[in-house]
């Protein structure tokens, strides 16, 4: 139980969900049109928001990720700036608060929240504890006056699940357990656009507590087979194929480095310096190839990789849930 609370607290810190800013409405950093009818909105990190993608269909809009409630309102406002069409679907790439806690905001406005079934299952596993922890530090969560997050209204089990209106097609894929058990991807085959959620980020934003670090590169490799030209991550800026390659290589190198240290007889305390319950420093060093993915979370990532190797099971099973 203590480990679950610590994991929740670390996730809140990682995405920058500060008490003084949660739910604050700030000016949009602007939308970037990736291809005609597809816009990328990079979330304000100071509020802990994830990125959103807005996709224009013939008669409606699809938004990728519900975000935190404050982020949902900001993304909703920007959606109205690019099109007068209603938002019909909001796709939760996974269950974490910065990607799914805004569900109730969207459904109140008439949208259908959609996700792979694993997202709903993860919510059952970690909620309502994570929601209640977030409500203590975030005004945008607490002001909804809900005891737990709203799960996606519609789920699918067969991958890919497809939306098509005759003009544009979106495929929703599940490739396995990476960041969470429910990781979903949204792919526009004609436009060669891939929305990855946190299964692939662009920068030092990987949260590994609920992950399967050994399988993570396999999930990314499966996504690479879609051969997308435009990769839109859950955190960090948009880019291309290099995001997927860098993400996969980061986890390959992380696991290899930790395993090599363990074979040398190194213990966890030799690799990670703790400050209270939080990993603060690490002796593990990774190559320049993945330097863009290395940052403040590295000590926790090393700790999680060590525990996963030591116990022989995905770290999400070590953290547990209910």
N, C-alpha and C positions, 0 to 999 in steps of 0.2 A: 504494500500500500504506500509506504513512504517513497519508494522508487517512482511510483506513478505520479505522485505529487511533484517530485523533483523534476521529472520529465516534462510535466505540464509547465512548471515554472521556467524551465530552460527554453521551451518553445516560445513562451511569451516574450522572454528576453531576446531571443534570436530574431524574431520578426519586429522587434522594436515597439512592442505594445506598452507604451508608457501611460501611467495613470493620468497625467496632465493632458495628454493628447488624444486618448481613445475617444473616437466619435467626433472629433473636431472636423468641421467642414473647411477645407482649404481649397484654394484655387487649383483647378486641374493643371497638371504639368503639361497637358496637351496630348493629343492623339496623333499617332503616326499611322498613316495608311500604308499597309504592307502590299496589298494588291487592291484593285478596285473592289469596293464592298467589304473589305476586311481591315479593321483598325485594331491597333495595339495600344493599350493604355498601361503604362508602367505605374504601379502602385506607389503611393507615398510611403517611403520606408519609415519615416518618423512616426507614422500612425500604425505601422505594422501591416499595411495593406499588401495583398498580393497583386500581381498583374491581372488585367482583364483583357479579353479579346472580344470584339463585337463583330458579328458576322451578319451581313444583310442578305436575307432571303427574298423571294419574290414579294411576299405579303407581310413578312414579320422579321424580327431580329432574333438571333441566338447570341447569348453572352456566355463566355467561358469563365467559370468560377463565380460563386456567389459573393466571395470576399467576406470580410467582417461587415457588420451592419453599416458602419460609417462608410466603408469602401463601396458597399453595394449602392448607397445613395449617390456617391460621387460617380460611379460607373453608370448608374441610371441617368444621371444628369447629362453625362457626355454622350450616352446613346441617343438622347433626345436632340443633341446638337448635330448629329450626323444623319439622322433619319427621323421622320415622323411616324414610322412604322412601330407597332407595339413589340415589346420583348415577349416572345412566346415561350422560349425555352432558356433555362439557365443550367449549364452543365457543371456539376461539382466534380472536379478531377480527383479529389480525395476528401477525407473527413475533417481535416484540421481546421481550426477556427478561422484562420485567415483566408480559407477557401470555401467554407460552408456555413459559417455562423450567420451569414446574411440571408439564408434561405427564406426566412419568414418575411423579410423586407420585400423580396421579389414576388413571393406568392400572394402577398397582400395586394400587390399591383396587378395580379392576374396571370403571372408567369407560371410555367410548369417547371419545377426543379427536377433535373434528370441526372442519373449517375449509374455507374456499374453497381451491381448488387453488393459488392464488397464494401462500398462506402457506407451503406446503411448498416452492414454487419459490424464495421469498425466503430460506428457511433454507438451501437449497443454494447460494444466491448469497453469503451472508454468514457462513456457518458452515464450520468450527468456530471461526474466529478470535474472533467475538464471545463465544461461550461460554467460551473459554479466557481471554479478558480478564476476563469477569465472575467466573470461578472464582478469580482472583487477589485479588479484593476482596470477594467474598461467600462467607461460610461455607455458606449454604444451597445454593449452587450447587456449591461444591467438594466438599461432603460426600456428594453423590450419586455421586461417583466415576465419572462418565461423561466420555467424550472429546468429546462433542457433545450438543446438545439432542435430545430425542426428538421427531420430527416428528409431526404429527397422524396418528392411525391411520386416519381416514376423511376423504376430501376430496370435494368436489363441484365441478362445472363449470357446471351449469345454474343460473341464478338466476331466481326464488328456489328454494331447496331447502327442503322443508317437513317438519316433524315434527308429527304429529297423533295423539292417542290417543282421539279421540271427544269429549273434554271440553275440550281446549285445543289450539290450533294455534300453532306458532312458525314463522315464515318467516325464512330466512337469505338475505340479499341481498348481491350484489356490484354496486356502481355505478361502479367504475373506480378509477383510481390517484389517491389523495389523500395520506394519511400514508405509505402503503406501496403496493406493487403488489398486495397481497393483502387490502386492507381489507374486512372483513365486518361486516354489520349484522344484528342479531337483532330481529325485529319480531313483536309479538303483536297481530294485527289486532283481535280482539274487545276486548282490554283497552286498545288504543291506546297501547302501550308500545314504545318504540324504544331499543335498546341500541346505542351507536355505536362502542364502542372508542375509539381515538384519532383517528378521522376527525372527531370533534367532541368537544372538551373544554370544561369550564366553568371557565375561568380561564387564567392565563399558563403553560400546560403544553405548548404546541405544539413538538414536536421535528420539524424540517423537513429534516434531512440526507438522509433516504431518500425524501423526498416529491416530489410533482409540484405545485408551488405554483400554477401557472397553472390546473391542472385541479381543484384542491381545492374551490373554490367550486361547480363543476359537480356534483361528487359530493354535496356537502351539499344542493344544490338538488334533486337527484334524491331524496335521503332525505326532504326536506321534502314531497314529493308523497305520501308515505305518510300525512301529516296526523296524526302522533302527538300525543297530548296530554301524554304523560309521556316525557321524554327523559333517558336514563340514560347519562352520558358515561364514558369510560375513566378520566378524572381530574377531580377537582372534584365538587361536589355535584350532586344530581339537580335537575331543573327541567322546563321545558316548551319550547314552540316558540322561546322567546328564545335558547336555547342554540344551536340550529341557525342562526338568523339572525345572531347575534353571531359565530359561527365563520366563516360564509361572508363576512360583511362585513369581518372582520379581514384575511382573505387578499386580498380585493379592494383594500382600502385599503393594505395593505403593498406589494403589487405596484405599485399606482398611484404611491405615494410614491417608491419606489425608481426606477421608470421616469422619473418627472418629474425626479428629481435627476440621472439619467444623461443626460437630454436637455439639462440645463443644463451638461453637461460634467464633472460630478462623477465622481471615480474612487472605487474601493472604499475606498482609504485616507482619502478625504475623508468617507466615511460611517460607517466602522467603525474604532474604535481597538482594536488587538490587544495582548494581553499574552502574549508567547510565541506559542503556536499557537492561543490562545483569544480569540475576540471578547469585549471587555469593555465597550465603550460604543458608542453610535451617536448621530449627529446627526439621524436620522430621527425625526419625531414624528407620531403618529397621532391621530385625533380622539377626543373624549370618548365617542363612540358605541361604540368598541371598547376602552375603557380597561381593562375587566375581563380582557381577553386579553393585555394588555401587561405585561411584567415582565422578569425577569432574562434570559430567552432571546432578547429582541428583537435584540441585536447579531448573534447567530448567525443569526436569521431574516432580518435585512437582508442579511447576507453571502450567505446561500443564495439569496435572491431576486435579488440582483445577479448572481451567477454564473449562475443559471438564465436570466435575460434576456440576459446577455452571450453565453452559449454557445448559446442557442436550443434547449435540451433540458431535460427534467426533472432536478432536482438529484440524484435518486437515480441517474441515469445518470452524472452527474459524479463522485459519490462512488464509484460502481462497486461492485465486490465481488471475486469470484474472477476 
